[in-house]
Amino acid sequence: MRSALLVFACVLVPPSLAFADSARAIRNDSANALQHLYAVEPSTKELGDKAVAVLVFPKIYKAGFVLGGEHGQGALFKGKEAVGYYDISAVSLGLQAGAQTFGYALFFMNQKSLNYLESSNGWALGSGPSVVAWDKSIASTLSTTTLSQEVFAVPFGAQGLMAGMGLEGSKITRITP
């Protein structure tokens, strides 16, 4: 019960107050995480080369017991330049227990999907552009056809123990650190 209350409290505290980092720290952590992802999963480097932009959340904290929450901050890169900073927050409800950290990269494959991120007042995963989870099967059949999707989502570097299933809603919002 105590962990559920802690998660609930973390979700209620405005992310900018709870996890405010400097732009430089977010940019450096995000750039390092993206380079690490490219090194461990070389097929994502080709994906990154073809993307118009990549949004990287180097460390997302997730915890829950029935009620769960997650939060992280990241940078949007066009080439090697960070052009914006974003916050991701999510709430989940279901059969779940545990805590973990993980990274997340969103590869925007066309200007239309990137425009939606930049013009929306918070972008909920599951709405807006189509998002495809990147996995080994997609990586092994990399082609112009598979790269025609709007956004590829690549989770990486999970640590901790989190198990369960449930309903989740997440939102990505532009921030000014």
Summary of the structure (lengths in Angstrom):
residues: 177
radius of gyration: 15.9
end to end distance: 32.8
largest distance: 49.2
contacts: 559
relative contact order: 0.22
helix: 33%
strand: 47%
